[in-house]
Amino acid sequence: MATQTVEESSKARPKH
């Protein structure tokens, strides 16, 4: 599931 991966990534390294 990429849903969790994307969410975690966003929180860990938010966009600019």
HTML snippet that shows the backbone in 3Dmol.js (N, CA, C, O; Angstrom):
<script src="https://3Dmol.org/build/3Dmol-min.js"></script>
<div id="view" style="width:600px;height:400px;position:relative"></div>
<script>
const pdb = `
ATOM      1  N   MET A   1       0.855  -1.213   0.000  1.00  0.00           N
ATOM      2  CA  MET A   1       0.000   0.000   0.000  1.00  0.00           C
ATOM      3  C   MET A   1       0.887   1.258   0.000  1.00  0.00           C
ATOM      4  O   MET A   1       1.663   1.472   0.931  1.00  0.00           O
ATOM      5  N   ALA A   2       0.773   2.050  -1.002  1.00  0.00           N
ATOM      6  CA  ALA A   2       1.597   3.269  -1.078  1.00  0.00           C
ATOM      7  C   ALA A   2       0.957   4.397  -0.276  1.00  0.00           C
ATOM      8  O   ALA A   2       1.572   5.438  -0.044  1.00  0.00           O
ATOM      9  N   THR A   3      -0.283   4.175   0.140  1.00  0.00           N
ATOM     10  CA  THR A   3      -0.985   5.228   0.899  1.00  0.00           C
ATOM     11  C   THR A   3      -0.190   5.605   2.145  1.00  0.00           C
ATOM     12  O   THR A   3       0.117   6.776   2.366  1.00  0.00           O
ATOM     13  N   GLN A   4       0.138   4.607   2.950  1.00  0.00           N
ATOM     14  CA  GLN A   4       0.872   4.892   4.184  1.00  0.00           C
ATOM     15  C   GLN A   4       2.259   5.459   3.866  1.00  0.00           C
ATOM     16  O   GLN A   4       2.710   6.411   4.503  1.00  0.00           O
ATOM     17  N   THR A   5       2.914   4.877   2.895  1.00  0.00           N
ATOM     18  CA  THR A   5       4.265   5.326   2.530  1.00  0.00           C
ATOM     19  C   THR A   5       4.241   6.811   2.157  1.00  0.00           C
ATOM     20  O   THR A   5       5.065   7.592   2.635  1.00  0.00           O
ATOM     21  N   VAL A   6       3.312   7.184   1.318  1.00  0.00           N
ATOM     22  CA  VAL A   6       3.220   8.582   0.885  1.00  0.00           C
ATOM     23  C   VAL A   6       2.936   9.489   2.077  1.00  0.00           C
ATOM     24  O   VAL A   6       3.559  10.540   2.229  1.00  0.00           O
ATOM     25  N   GLU A   7       2.003   9.082   2.912  1.00  0.00           N
ATOM     26  CA  GLU A   7       1.656   9.908   4.086  1.00  0.00           C
ATOM     27  C   GLU A   7       2.860  10.055   5.006  1.00  0.00           C
ATOM     28  O   GLU A   7       3.182  11.157   5.450  1.00  0.00           O
ATOM     29  N   GLU A   8       3.520   8.940   5.289  1.00  0.00           N
ATOM     30  CA  GLU A   8       4.683   8.996   6.201  1.00  0.00           C
ATOM     31  C   GLU A   8       5.773   9.862   5.574  1.00  0.00           C
ATOM     32  O   GLU A   8       6.386  10.683   6.258  1.00  0.00           O
ATOM     33  N   SER A   9       6.011   9.685   4.297  1.00  0.00           N
ATOM     34  CA  SER A   9       7.057  10.456   3.616  1.00  0.00           C
ATOM     35  C   SER A   9       6.723  11.945   3.686  1.00  0.00           C
ATOM     36  O   SER A   9       7.597  12.772   3.943  1.00  0.00           O
ATOM     37  N   SER A  10       5.473  12.275   3.459  1.00  0.00           N
ATOM     38  CA  SER A  10       5.061  13.687   3.479  1.00  0.00           C
ATOM     39  C   SER A  10       5.323  14.288   4.855  1.00  0.00           C
ATOM     40  O   SER A  10       5.791  15.421   4.967  1.00  0.00           O
ATOM     41  N   LYS A  11       5.018  13.523   5.900  1.00  0.00           N
ATOM     42  CA  LYS A  11       5.225  14.042   7.260  1.00  0.00           C
ATOM     43  C   LYS A  11       6.711  14.120   7.595  1.00  0.00           C
ATOM     44  O   LYS A  11       7.170  15.070   8.227  1.00  0.00           O
ATOM     45  N   ALA A  12       7.442  13.118   7.166  1.00  0.00           N
ATOM     46  CA  ALA A  12       8.874  13.089   7.468  1.00  0.00           C
ATOM     47  C   ALA A  12       9.615  14.157   6.642  1.00  0.00           C
ATOM     48  O   ALA A  12      10.501  14.838   7.157  1.00  0.00           O
ATOM     49  N   ARG A  13       9.249  14.296   5.372  1.00  0.00           N
ATOM     50  CA  ARG A  13       9.916  15.286   4.510  1.00  0.00           C
ATOM     51  C   ARG A  13       8.851  16.041   3.721  1.00  0.00           C
ATOM     52  O   ARG A  13       8.661  15.782   2.532  1.00  0.00           O
ATOM     53  N   PRO A  14       8.161  16.965   4.369  1.00  0.00           N
ATOM     54  CA  PRO A  14       7.097  17.745   3.707  1.00  0.00           C
ATOM     55  C   PRO A  14       7.618  18.483   2.477  1.00  0.00           C
ATOM     56  O   PRO A  14       8.811  18.763   2.369  1.00  0.00           O
ATOM     57  N   LYS A  15       6.714  18.794   1.555  1.00  0.00           N
ATOM     58  CA  LYS A  15       7.135  19.515   0.337  1.00  0.00           C
ATOM     59  C   LYS A  15       7.648  20.905   0.704  1.00  0.00           C
ATOM     60  O   LYS A  15       7.551  21.326   1.856  1.00  0.00           O
ATOM     61  N   HIS A  16       8.182  21.596  -0.261  1.00  0.00           N
ATOM     62  CA  HIS A  16       8.728  22.941   0.023  1.00  0.00           C
ATOM     63  C   HIS A  16       7.634  23.876   0.500  1.00  0.00           C
ATOM     64  O   HIS A  16       7.901  25.043   0.786  1.00  0.00           O
TER      65      HIS A  16
END
`;
const viewer = $3Dmol.createViewer("view");
viewer.addModel(pdb, "pdb");
viewer.setStyle({}, {cartoon: {color: "spectrum"}});
viewer.zoomTo();
viewer.render();
</script>
